[in-house]
Amino acid sequence: MNTAPAYGLWLLVLINSAVFIIFAFSFTKPLTKRDWRSFGAFSAFIVALFAEMYGFPLTIYLLSGWLQSRYPGVDFLSHDAGHLLEIMFGWRANPHFGPFHLLSFALVGGGFWLLASAWKVLYAAQTSHTLAVTGPYAHVRHPQYAGFVLIMLGFLVQWPTILTLAMFPVLVLMYVRLARSEEREVAAEFGETYGHYAARVPAFFPWLGTQRHDSAG
């Protein structure tokens, strides 16, 4: 394990935060106040994550006594040791090839793919003043919010911190509330058409197995 200290690198905090925030912005292109609220919350999570990943290891500092007693010989000021799940579950090889890191890549990549796919469908629907029901919208009603949650979950698996763990459920609840508010507006605009769509398509998690069908047709 690389034991070189890897904190106090605030330029890396800035660069990594900017890259992921700009990347997400290019996929979501927020326009409304609701869009900016969801994007702003995601951005705050990203900044908090990279601040601990490269800036100051607050979580490791607060848990240093417990970590050193449970895992003696590990230099928790090294970058590799920041991958706490790999350390805690006994992965002693390069953590970047560990099971949790690979799972993180899948979740983050899937989240960004979902954001990109959903934006294309949503933009076309907004342009034609129709309801978005194809692509990811054929499986979940709020793929963009689901995409944000997948990305945050992926980063939590890769680099868990006390702050981001505390932020995660709060942000998920915020996305649920934003989604409900959005649904009321869309239902007012599209009426029965949206009612039928909402009856057969779940909000955030696709149906397992056979897709549910709207009994009303």
CYANA upper distance limits for C-alpha pairs under 8 A (distance plus 0.5 A):
  1 MET  CA     80 ASP  CA      7.15
  1 MET  CA     81 ALA  CA      8.47
  1 MET  CA     92 ARG  CA      7.91
  1 MET  CA     93 ALA  CA      7.67
  1 MET  CA     94 ASN  CA      7.31
  2 ASN  CA     78 SER  CA      6.98
  2 ASN  CA     79 HIS  CA      7.90
  2 ASN  CA     80 ASP  CA      6.89
  3 THR  CA     75 ASP  CA      6.45
  3 THR  CA     77 LEU  CA      7.79
  3 THR  CA     78 SER  CA      5.24
  3 THR  CA     79 HIS  CA      7.99
  3 THR  CA     80 ASP  CA      8.17
  4 ALA  CA     77 LEU  CA      8.05
  4 ALA  CA     78 SER  CA      5.80
  4 ALA  CA     79 HIS  CA      7.94
  5 PRO  CA     77 LEU  CA      5.75
  5 PRO  CA     78 SER  CA      5.15
  5 PRO  CA     79 HIS  CA      7.25
  6 ALA  CA     54 TYR  CA      7.01
  6 ALA  CA     77 LEU  CA      7.24
  6 ALA  CA     78 SER  CA      6.03
  6 ALA  CA     79 HIS  CA      5.68
  7 TYR  CA     53 MET  CA      7.96
  7 TYR  CA     54 TYR  CA      5.33
  7 TYR  CA     55 GLY  CA      5.50
  7 TYR  CA     56 PHE  CA      6.41
  7 TYR  CA     57 PRO  CA      7.69
  7 TYR  CA     77 LEU  CA      7.96
  7 TYR  CA     79 HIS  CA      8.13
  8 GLY  CA     54 TYR  CA      6.76
  8 GLY  CA     55 GLY  CA      4.93
  8 GLY  CA     56 PHE  CA      6.59
  9 LEU  CA     13 VAL  CA      7.15
  9 LEU  CA     54 TYR  CA      5.81
  9 LEU  CA     55 GLY  CA      5.81
 10 TRP  CA     14 LEU  CA      6.77
 10 TRP  CA     51 ALA  CA      7.95
 10 TRP  CA     54 TYR  CA      7.11
 10 TRP  CA     55 GLY  CA      5.81
 11 LEU  CA     15 ILE  CA      6.64
 12 LEU  CA     16 ASN  CA      6.34
 12 LEU  CA     54 TYR  CA      7.04
 13 VAL  CA     17 SER  CA      6.44
 13 VAL  CA     47 VAL  CA      7.93
 13 VAL  CA     50 PHE  CA      5.73
 13 VAL  CA     51 ALA  CA      6.13
 13 VAL  CA     53 MET  CA      8.24
 13 VAL  CA     54 TYR  CA      6.36
 13 VAL  CA     55 GLY  CA      6.95
 14 LEU  CA     18 ALA  CA      6.50
 15 ILE  CA     19 VAL  CA      6.61
 16 ASN  CA     20 PHE  CA      6.83
 16 ASN  CA     50 PHE  CA      7.51
 17 SER  CA     21 ILE  CA      6.50
 17 SER  CA     43 SER  CA      8.40
 17 SER  CA     46 ILE  CA      6.55
 17 SER  CA     47 VAL  CA      6.06
 17 SER  CA     50 PHE  CA      7.02
 18 ALA  CA     22 ILE  CA      6.33
 19 VAL  CA     23 PHE  CA      6.46
 20 PHE  CA     24 ALA  CA      6.56
 20 PHE  CA     46 ILE  CA      8.06
 21 ILE  CA     25 PHE  CA      6.54
 21 ILE  CA     43 SER  CA      6.44
 21 ILE  CA     46 ILE  CA      7.96
 22 ILE  CA     26 SER  CA      6.65
 23 PHE  CA     27 PHE  CA      7.23
 24 ALA  CA     28 THR  CA      6.75
 24 ALA  CA    112 PHE  CA      7.81
 24 ALA  CA    115 LEU  CA      8.32
 25 PHE  CA     29 LYS  CA      5.83
 25 PHE  CA     30 PRO  CA      7.70
 25 PHE  CA     39 PHE  CA      8.11
 27 PHE  CA    112 PHE  CA      8.27
 27 PHE  CA    115 LEU  CA      6.33
 27 PHE  CA    116 ALA  CA      5.51
 27 PHE  CA    119 TRP  CA      6.82
 28 THR  CA    115 LEU  CA      7.18
 28 THR  CA    116 ALA  CA      7.93
 28 THR  CA    119 TRP  CA      6.63
 28 THR  CA    144 GLN  CA      8.24
 30 PRO  CA     35 ASP  CA      5.23
 30 PRO  CA     36 TRP  CA      6.01
 30 PRO  CA     39 PHE  CA      7.67
 31 LEU  CA     35 ASP  CA      6.47
 31 LEU  CA     36 TRP  CA      7.38
 32 THR  CA     36 TRP  CA      6.86
 33 LYS  CA     37 ARG  CA      6.64
 34 ARG  CA     38 SER  CA      6.87
 34 ARG  CA    178 LEU  CA      7.38
 35 ASP  CA     39 PHE  CA      6.64
 36 TRP  CA     40 GLY  CA      6.20
 37 ARG  CA     41 ALA  CA      6.65
 38 SER  CA     42 PHE  CA      6.83
 38 SER  CA    145 TYR  CA      8.41
 38 SER  CA    174 MET  CA      8.42
 38 SER  CA    175 TYR  CA      7.26
 38 SER  CA    178 LEU  CA      8.39
 39 PHE  CA     43 SER  CA      6.64
 40 GLY  CA     44 ALA  CA      6.72
 41 ALA  CA     45 PHE  CA      6.93
 41 ALA  CA    171 LEU  CA      7.28
 42 PHE  CA     46 ILE  CA      6.87
 42 PHE  CA    148 PHE  CA      7.44
 42 PHE  CA    152 MET  CA      8.33
 42 PHE  CA    171 LEU  CA      8.36
 43 SER  CA     47 VAL  CA      6.75
 44 ALA  CA     48 ALA  CA      6.68
 45 PHE  CA     49 LEU  CA      6.62
 45 PHE  CA    152 MET  CA      8.06
 45 PHE  CA    164 THR  CA      6.92
 45 PHE  CA    167 MET  CA      7.61
 45 PHE  CA    168 PHE  CA      8.48
 46 ILE  CA     50 PHE  CA      6.81
 47 VAL  CA     51 ALA  CA      6.44
 48 ALA  CA     52 GLU  CA      7.08
 48 ALA  CA    163 LEU  CA      7.71
 48 ALA  CA    164 THR  CA      7.24
 49 LEU  CA     53 MET  CA      6.69
 49 LEU  CA    155 PHE  CA      8.37
 49 LEU  CA    159 TRP  CA      8.21
 49 LEU  CA    161 THR  CA      7.93
 49 LEU  CA    164 THR  CA      6.97
 50 PHE  CA     54 TYR  CA      6.37
 50 PHE  CA     55 GLY  CA      7.62
 51 ALA  CA     55 GLY  CA      5.17
 51 ALA  CA     56 PHE  CA      6.78
 51 ALA  CA     57 PRO  CA      8.41
 52 GLU  CA     56 PHE  CA      5.54
 52 GLU  CA     57 PRO  CA      5.22
 52 GLU  CA     58 LEU  CA      6.85
 52 GLU  CA     59 THR  CA      8.18
 52 GLU  CA    161 THR  CA      8.02
 53 MET  CA     57 PRO  CA      7.17
 53 MET  CA     79 HIS  CA      8.21
 53 MET  CA     82 GLY  CA      7.69
 53 MET  CA    159 TRP  CA      7.87
 57 PRO  CA     61 TYR  CA      6.59
 57 PRO  CA     77 LEU  CA      8.44
 58 LEU  CA     62 LEU  CA      6.64
 58 LEU  CA    161 THR  CA      8.44
 59 THR  CA     63 LEU  CA      6.59
 59 THR  CA    161 THR  CA      6.02
 59 THR  CA    162 ILE  CA      6.19
 59 THR  CA    163 LEU  CA      8.33
 60 ILE  CA     64 SER  CA      5.86
 60 ILE  CA     67 LEU  CA      8.32
 60 ILE  CA     76 PHE  CA      7.49
 60 ILE  CA     82 GLY  CA      8.22
 63 LEU  CA     67 LEU  CA      6.50
 64 SER  CA     68 GLN  CA      6.45
 64 SER  CA     76 PHE  CA      8.43
 65 GLY  CA     69 SER  CA      6.75
 66 TRP  CA     70 ARG  CA      6.67
 67 LEU  CA     71 TYR  CA      6.23
 67 LEU  CA     72 PRO  CA      8.28
 68 GLN  CA     72 PRO  CA      5.62
 68 GLN  CA     73 GLY  CA      8.18
 68 GLN  CA     74 VAL  CA      7.86
 74 VAL  CA     81 ALA  CA      7.72
 75 ASP  CA     81 ALA  CA      7.26
 76 PHE  CA     81 ALA  CA      5.66
 76 PHE  CA     82 GLY  CA      7.27
 77 LEU  CA     81 ALA  CA      7.56
 77 LEU  CA     82 GLY  CA      8.27
 78 SER  CA     82 GLY  CA      7.50
 79 HIS  CA     83 HIS  CA      8.22
 80 ASP  CA     94 ASN  CA      8.12
 80 ASP  CA     95 PRO  CA      6.87
 81 ALA  CA     87 ILE  CA      7.20
 82 GLY  CA    159 TRP  CA      7.06
 83 HIS  CA     87 ILE  CA      7.16
 83 HIS  CA     95 PRO  CA      7.17
 83 HIS  CA    158 GLN  CA      6.70
 83 HIS  CA    159 TRP  CA      5.83
 83 HIS  CA    160 PRO  CA      8.03
 84 LEU  CA     88 MET  CA      6.49
 84 LEU  CA    159 TRP  CA      7.28
 84 LEU  CA    160 PRO  CA      7.42
 85 LEU  CA     89 PHE  CA      6.50
 85 LEU  CA    100 PHE  CA      7.44
 85 LEU  CA    157 VAL  CA      7.89
 85 LEU  CA    158 GLN  CA      8.10
 85 LEU  CA    159 TRP  CA      8.37
 85 LEU  CA    160 PRO  CA      8.25
 86 GLU  CA     90 GLY  CA      6.63
 86 GLU  CA     91 TRP  CA      5.43
 86 GLU  CA     92 ARG  CA      7.96
 86 GLU  CA     95 PRO  CA      6.76
 86 GLU  CA     98 GLY  CA      7.08
 86 GLU  CA     99 PRO  CA      8.17
 86 GLU  CA    100 PHE  CA      7.17
 87 ILE  CA     91 TRP  CA      6.28
 87 ILE  CA     92 ARG  CA      7.42
 91 TRP  CA     95 PRO  CA      7.56
 91 TRP  CA     98 GLY  CA      7.19
 93 ALA  CA     97 PHE  CA      8.24
 93 ALA  CA     98 GLY  CA      7.89
 94 ASN  CA     98 GLY  CA      7.24
 95 PRO  CA    101 HIS  CA      7.32
 96 HIS  CA    101 HIS  CA      6.22
 96 HIS  CA    102 LEU  CA      7.97
 97 PHE  CA    101 HIS  CA      6.87
 97 PHE  CA    102 LEU  CA      6.91
 98 GLY  CA    102 LEU  CA      6.76
 99 PRO  CA    103 LEU  CA      6.61
100 PHE  CA    104 SER  CA      6.54
100 PHE  CA    157 VAL  CA      6.54
100 PHE  CA    158 GLN  CA      6.57
101 HIS  CA    105 PHE  CA      6.86
101 HIS  CA    157 VAL  CA      7.58
101 HIS  CA    158 GLN  CA      5.60
102 LEU  CA    106 ALA  CA      6.93
103 LEU  CA    107 LEU  CA      6.76
103 LEU  CA    154 GLY  CA      7.65
103 LEU  CA    157 VAL  CA      8.00
103 LEU  CA    158 GLN  CA      8.50
104 SER  CA    108 VAL  CA      6.51
104 SER  CA    153 LEU  CA      8.26
104 SER  CA    154 GLY  CA      4.69
104 SER  CA    155 PHE  CA      6.62
104 SER  CA    156 LEU  CA      8.40
104 SER  CA    157 VAL  CA      6.23
104 SER  CA    158 GLN  CA      5.94
105 PHE  CA    109 GLY  CA      6.27
105 PHE  CA    154 GLY  CA      7.28
106 ALA  CA    110 GLY  CA      6.35
106 ALA  CA    154 GLY  CA      8.03
107 LEU  CA    111 GLY  CA      6.52
107 LEU  CA    150 LEU  CA      6.09
107 LEU  CA    151 ILE  CA      6.51
107 LEU  CA    153 LEU  CA      7.62
107 LEU  CA    154 GLY  CA      5.31
108 VAL  CA    112 PHE  CA      6.81
108 VAL  CA    150 LEU  CA      6.70
108 VAL  CA    151 ILE  CA      4.73
108 VAL  CA    152 MET  CA      7.92
108 VAL  CA    153 LEU  CA      8.26
108 VAL  CA    154 GLY  CA      5.61
108 VAL  CA    155 PHE  CA      7.57
109 GLY  CA    113 TRP  CA      6.61
109 GLY  CA    151 ILE  CA      7.97
110 GLY  CA    114 LEU  CA      6.57
110 GLY  CA    147 GLY  CA      7.92
110 GLY  CA    150 LEU  CA      7.72
110 GLY  CA    151 ILE  CA      8.17
111 GLY  CA    115 LEU  CA      6.75
111 GLY  CA    146 ALA  CA      7.91
111 GLY  CA    147 GLY  CA      4.58
111 GLY  CA    148 PHE  CA      6.76
111 GLY  CA    149 VAL  CA      7.99
111 GLY  CA    150 LEU  CA      5.50
111 GLY  CA    151 ILE  CA      5.55
112 PHE  CA    116 ALA  CA      6.67
112 PHE  CA    147 GLY  CA      6.84
112 PHE  CA    148 PHE  CA      8.34
112 PHE  CA    151 ILE  CA      7.56
113 TRP  CA    117 SER  CA      6.56
113 TRP  CA    147 GLY  CA      8.33
114 LEU  CA    118 ALA  CA      6.40
114 LEU  CA    136 PRO  CA      7.63
114 LEU  CA    143 PRO  CA      6.91
114 LEU  CA    144 GLN  CA      7.18
114 LEU  CA    146 ALA  CA      8.40
114 LEU  CA    147 GLY  CA      5.89
115 LEU  CA    119 TRP  CA      6.58
115 LEU  CA    143 PRO  CA      7.44
115 LEU  CA    144 GLN  CA      5.59
115 LEU  CA    147 GLY  CA      5.98
115 LEU  CA    148 PHE  CA      8.10
116 ALA  CA    120 LYS  CA      7.10
117 SER  CA    121 VAL  CA      7.26
117 SER  CA    135 GLY  CA      7.55
117 SER  CA    136 PRO  CA      7.27
118 ALA  CA    122 LEU  CA      6.52
118 ALA  CA    135 GLY  CA      7.50
118 ALA  CA    136 PRO  CA      6.33
118 ALA  CA    137 TYR  CA      7.52
118 ALA  CA    143 PRO  CA      6.67
118 ALA  CA    144 GLN  CA      6.72
119 TRP  CA    123 TYR  CA      6.33
119 TRP  CA    144 GLN  CA      8.10
120 LYS  CA    124 ALA  CA      6.82
121 VAL  CA    125 ALA  CA      6.71
121 VAL  CA    132 ALA  CA      6.79
121 VAL  CA    134 THR  CA      7.26
121 VAL  CA    135 GLY  CA      7.15
121 VAL  CA    137 TYR  CA      8.34
122 LEU  CA    126 GLN  CA      6.57
122 LEU  CA    132 ALA  CA      6.18
123 TYR  CA    127 THR  CA      6.60
124 ALA  CA    128 SER  CA      6.79
125 ALA  CA    129 HIS  CA      6.22
125 ALA  CA    130 THR  CA      5.42
125 ALA  CA    131 LEU  CA      6.34
125 ALA  CA    132 ALA  CA      5.77
126 GLN  CA    130 THR  CA      6.88
126 GLN  CA    131 LEU  CA      8.26
126 GLN  CA    132 ALA  CA      8.49
131 LEU  CA    190 PHE  CA      7.95
131 LEU  CA    194 TYR  CA      8.08
132 ALA  CA    137 TYR  CA      6.76
133 VAL  CA    137 TYR  CA      5.28
133 VAL  CA    138 ALA  CA      5.59
133 VAL  CA    197 TYR  CA      8.22
134 THR  CA    138 ALA  CA      5.27
135 GLY  CA    139 HIS  CA      8.15
136 PRO  CA    140 VAL  CA      6.81
136 PRO  CA    143 PRO  CA      6.66
137 TYR  CA    141 ARG  CA      5.84
137 TYR  CA    142 HIS  CA      7.57
137 TYR  CA    143 PRO  CA      7.04
138 ALA  CA    201 VAL  CA      7.34
139 HIS  CA    201 VAL  CA      6.43
139 HIS  CA    202 PRO  CA      7.54
139 HIS  CA    205 PHE  CA      8.42
139 HIS  CA    206 PRO  CA      5.85
139 HIS  CA    207 TRP  CA      8.13
140 VAL  CA    201 VAL  CA      6.19
140 VAL  CA    202 PRO  CA      5.70
140 VAL  CA    203 ALA  CA      5.71
140 VAL  CA    204 PHE  CA      5.85
140 VAL  CA    205 PHE  CA      6.74
140 VAL  CA    206 PRO  CA      6.20
141 ARG  CA    198 ALA  CA      7.79
141 ARG  CA    201 VAL  CA      6.87
141 ARG  CA    202 PRO  CA      6.69
141 ARG  CA    203 ALA  CA      5.16
141 ARG  CA    204 PHE  CA      6.99
142 HIS  CA    146 ALA  CA      6.80
142 HIS  CA    179 ALA  CA      7.45
142 HIS  CA    203 ALA  CA      6.31
142 HIS  CA    204 PHE  CA      6.34
143 PRO  CA    147 GLY  CA      6.40
143 PRO  CA    204 PHE  CA      7.27
144 GLN  CA    148 PHE  CA      6.90
145 TYR  CA    149 VAL  CA      6.86
145 TYR  CA    175 TYR  CA      6.76
145 TYR  CA    179 ALA  CA      8.30
145 TYR  CA    204 PHE  CA      8.41
146 ALA  CA    150 LEU  CA      6.68
146 ALA  CA    204 PHE  CA      6.44
147 GLY  CA    151 ILE  CA      6.80
148 PHE  CA    152 MET  CA      6.78
149 VAL  CA    153 LEU  CA      6.51
149 VAL  CA    172 VAL  CA      7.31
150 LEU  CA    154 GLY  CA      6.53
151 ILE  CA    155 PHE  CA      6.86
152 MET  CA    156 LEU  CA      6.71
152 MET  CA    168 PHE  CA      7.85
153 LEU  CA    157 VAL  CA      6.79
153 LEU  CA    168 PHE  CA      8.42
154 GLY  CA    158 GLN  CA      6.84
155 PHE  CA    159 TRP  CA      6.35
155 PHE  CA    160 PRO  CA      7.81
156 LEU  CA    160 PRO  CA      5.06
156 LEU  CA    161 THR  CA      7.87
156 LEU  CA    164 THR  CA      7.70
156 LEU  CA    165 LEU  CA      7.63
160 PRO  CA    164 THR  CA      7.51
160 PRO  CA    165 LEU  CA      7.27
161 THR  CA    165 LEU  CA      6.45
162 ILE  CA    166 ALA  CA      6.65
163 LEU  CA    167 MET  CA      6.65
164 THR  CA    168 PHE  CA      6.41
165 LEU  CA    169 PRO  CA      8.02
166 ALA  CA    170 VAL  CA      7.72
167 MET  CA    171 LEU  CA      6.58
168 PHE  CA    172 VAL  CA      6.66
169 PRO  CA    173 LEU  CA      6.62
170 VAL  CA    174 MET  CA      6.73
171 LEU  CA    175 TYR  CA      6.67
172 VAL  CA    176 VAL  CA      6.76
173 LEU  CA    177 ARG  CA      6.79
174 MET  CA    178 LEU  CA      6.64
175 TYR  CA    179 ALA  CA      6.50
176 VAL  CA    180 ARG  CA      6.76
177 ARG  CA    181 SER  CA      6.73
178 LEU  CA    182 GLU  CA      6.59
179 ALA  CA    183 GLU  CA      6.60
180 ARG  CA    184 ARG  CA      6.93
181 SER  CA    185 GLU  CA      7.16
182 GLU  CA    186 VAL  CA      6.74
183 GLU  CA    187 ALA  CA      6.38
184 ARG  CA    188 ALA  CA      6.69
185 GLU  CA    189 GLU  CA      6.88
186 VAL  CA    190 PHE  CA      6.52
186 VAL  CA    191 GLY  CA      8.28
186 VAL  CA    194 TYR  CA      7.72
187 ALA  CA    191 GLY  CA      5.46
187 ALA  CA    192 GLU  CA      8.11
187 ALA  CA    194 TYR  CA      6.12
187 ALA  CA    195 GLY  CA      7.40
190 PHE  CA    194 TYR  CA      6.05
191 GLY  CA    195 GLY  CA      6.96
192 GLU  CA    196 HIS  CA      6.75
193 THR  CA    197 TYR  CA      6.87
194 TYR  CA    198 ALA  CA      6.46
195 GLY  CA    199 ALA  CA      6.64
196 HIS  CA    200 ARG  CA      7.13
196 HIS  CA    214 ASP  CA      6.98
196 HIS  CA    216 ALA  CA      7.78
196 HIS  CA    217 GLY  CA      8.00
197 TYR  CA    201 VAL  CA      6.56
197 TYR  CA    214 ASP  CA      8.39
198 ALA  CA    202 PRO  CA      7.27
198 ALA  CA    203 ALA  CA      8.22
199 ALA  CA    213 HIS  CA      8.28
199 ALA  CA    214 ASP  CA      6.18
200 ARG  CA    211 GLN  CA      8.39
200 ARG  CA    212 ARG  CA      6.07
200 ARG  CA    213 HIS  CA      5.61
200 ARG  CA    214 ASP  CA      5.39
201 VAL  CA    206 PRO  CA      8.03
201 VAL  CA    212 ARG  CA      7.90
202 PRO  CA    206 PRO  CA      6.56
202 PRO  CA    207 TRP  CA      7.51
207 TRP  CA    211 GLN  CA      6.20
207 TRP  CA    212 ARG  CA      7.51
213 HIS  CA    217 GLY  CA      8.27
